[in-house]
Amino acid sequence: MKKALIQLHIAIFLAGFTAILGKLIGLNEGLIVWYRLLLTVLTLGLILFFRKQLERISLKDALRICGVGFIVAAHWVTFYGSIKYANASVALVCLSASGFFTAFFEPLIFRRKIILREVLLGLIAIAGIYIIFDFHPQYKVGIVFGIIAAILSSIFPIFNKQLLQRFTPATLTLYELGGGFLVLSLLVPFYLMKFPAAYYMPTNWDWVWLFVLAWLCTVVCFDLQLNALKKVSAFTSTLSYNLEPVYGILLAFIFLKENKALNGHFYIGVGLILLAVILQMGLLWYKNRQLSYSKT
């Protein structure tokens, strides 16, 4: 469990850094994700090929995994849309709503009772978002994108938890992102009609940040996250990912100077989100401690 939590938090830190890259890359959010998926799938495919770890799976399984991959791709598009229409800090904070949505979706999918504690912890994070939304009306479009991103973010770890029982993290990542790339390739022209891009080919610096995004923040990040999901629950993973705003916001303050555009209510909202994470980690620690005592 300890190793899984360490892997999870390294993945969270890398995920937080993607928000900075989304701001540094000048492309439209749909194109950012399209290029990210292209570079990631090519890179991971070559790595698995030379390691002789490419696995063939049935068409039924491939279609199922591709469906989850599309959810991942849609999550990324809406997440970067939130960054473009608001800023990196606001987009990251909106992801804290994932815990609230997971508290409903995970019981629905796994057919178990809704746990009131998980709902209450999620509501604390929602309250933090509401405070930010209410006092930063200029970010409303970006916040809507961010909430959609949070909903999608709460769904794919649940399906991944099931798929990891049958497939290795590397295979699952390759097929998921490959499926996401294929579906997004069909849909991105229509998306660009609704949300036009200023330009379509990456600049030299765009390519640099895209490679960092694909290699470090996708291939490495996904592998760590999926390995961690073998040991921790989907809800713990999602709520732990609420630390992504903390890491990302600190990076945004350092590299993008976004703290100059935010007032005290933003920090109150972030404080509520952090409170939800601390409470969940404390409850998890207490539960594990009780289990260890019962075995002695």
Residue pairs with C-beta under 8 A, 6 or more apart in sequence:
1 231
1 232
1 288
3 231
4 227
4 228
4 230
4 231
4 232
5 228
5 232
5 240
7 224
7 225
7 227
7 228
8 224
8 225
8 228
8 232
8 237
8 240
9 240
9 243
10 224
11 221
11 222
11 224
11 225
11 228
12 240
12 241
12 243
12 244
12 247
13 247
14 216
14 217
14 220
14 221
14 224
15 217
15 221
15 241
15 244
15 248
16 92
16 243
16 244
16 245
16 246
16 247
16 248
16 249
16 251
17 216
17 217
17 247
17 248
17 251
18 213
18 217
18 221
18 248
19 79
19 83
19 88
19 91
19 92
19 248
19 251
19 252
20 88
20 248
20 251
20 252
20 255
20 256
21 209
21 212
21 213
21 217
22 29
22 32
22 79
22 80
22 83
22 84
22 88
22 91
23 83
23 87
23 88
23 252
23 256
24 205
24 209
25 32
25 202
25 206
25 209
25 210
25 213
26 198
26 199
26 203
26 206
27 35
27 197
27 199
27 200
27 202
27 206
28 84
28 192
28 195
28 196
28 197
28 198
29 77
29 78
29 79
29 80
29 81
29 83
29 84
29 195
30 77
30 184
30 188
30 191
30 192
30 195
30 197
31 188
31 192
31 197
31 200
32 76
32 80
32 210
32 213
33 73
33 76
33 77
33 80
33 184
34 181
34 184
34 185
34 188
35 202
35 210
35 214
36 76
36 210
36 213
36 214
36 218
37 73
37 177
37 180
37 181
37 184
38 181
39 210
39 211
39 213
39 214
39 215
40 177
40 214
40 215
40 218
40 219
41 174
41 177
41 178
41 181
43 214
43 215
43 219
44 170
44 173
44 174
44 177
44 219
45 54
45 174
45 178
47 170
47 219
48 54
48 170
48 171
48 174
53 168
53 170
53 171
54 174
55 167
55 168
55 171
57 65
57 167
57 171
57 175
61 166
61 167
62 175
62 179
64 163
65 163
65 167
65 172
65 175
65 176
65 179
66 175
66 176
66 178
66 179
66 180
66 182
66 183
67 179
68 156
68 159
68 160
68 163
68 176
68 179
69 175
69 176
69 177
69 178
69 179
69 180
69 181
69 183
70 179
70 180
70 183
70 184
71 152
71 155
71 156
71 159
72 152
72 156
72 176
72 177
72 180
73 177
73 180
73 181
73 183
73 184
74 152
75 149
75 152
75 153
75 156
76 149
77 184
77 191
78 145
78 146
78 148
78 149
78 152
79 91
79 95
79 145
79 146
79 149
79 153
80 91
81 142
81 145
81 149
81 195
82 90
82 91
82 94
82 142
82 143
82 145
82 146
82 149
83 91
83 142
84 142
85 139
85 141
85 142
85 145
86 136
86 139
86 141
86 142
86 143
86 145
86 146
87 139
87 142
87 252
87 256
87 258
87 261
88 248
88 249
88 252
88 256
88 258
89 245
89 248
89 249
89 252
89 253
89 258
89 262
89 266
90 132
90 136
90 139
90 142
90 143
90 146
91 142
91 145
91 146
91 149
92 244
92 245
92 248
92 249
92 252
93 128
93 129
93 132
93 146
93 245
93 249
93 266
93 269
93 270
93 273
94 129
94 143
94 145
94 146
94 147
94 149
94 150
95 146
95 149
95 150
95 153
95 241
95 242
95 244
95 245
96 125
96 126
96 128
96 129
96 150
96 242
96 245
96 273
96 276
97 122
97 125
97 126
97 129
97 146
97 147
97 150
97 151
97 154
98 150
98 151
98 153
98 154
98 238
98 239
98 241
98 242
99 118
99 121
99 122
99 125
99 154
99 235
99 238
99 239
99 242
99 276
99 280
100 119
100 122
100 123
100 125
100 126
100 154
101 122
101 150
101 151
101 154
101 155
102 118
102 122
102 154
102 157
102 158
102 234
102 235
102 238
102 239
103 114
103 115
103 118
103 119
103 121
103 122
103 235
104 114
104 119
105 154
105 155
105 158
106 112
106 158
106 233
106 234
106 235
107 113
107 114
107 115
109 158
109 159
110 158
117 283
118 235
118 239
121 239
121 276
121 279
121 280
122 239
122 276
124 272
124 273
124 275
124 276
124 279
125 242
125 272
125 273
125 276
127 269
127 272
128 268
128 269
128 270
128 271
128 272
128 273
128 276
129 143
129 147
129 269
129 273
130 269
131 265
131 268
131 269
131 272
132 139
132 143
132 265
132 266
132 269
133 139
133 140
133 143
134 265
135 263
135 265
135 266
136 143
136 262
136 265
136 266
153 238
153 241
154 238
157 229
157 234
157 237
157 238
158 234
160 172
160 226
160 229
160 234
161 229
161 233
161 234
163 172
164 172
164 226
164 229
164 230
167 175
169 222
169 223
169 226
169 227
170 223
172 226
173 219
173 222
173 223
173 226
177 218
177 222
202 210
225 237
228 237
229 237
232 240
236 280
236 284
239 276
239 277
239 280
240 277
240 280
240 281
242 273
242 274
242 276
242 277
243 274
243 277
245 270
245 273
246 270
246 273
246 274
246 277
249 258
249 270
252 258
252 259
253 259
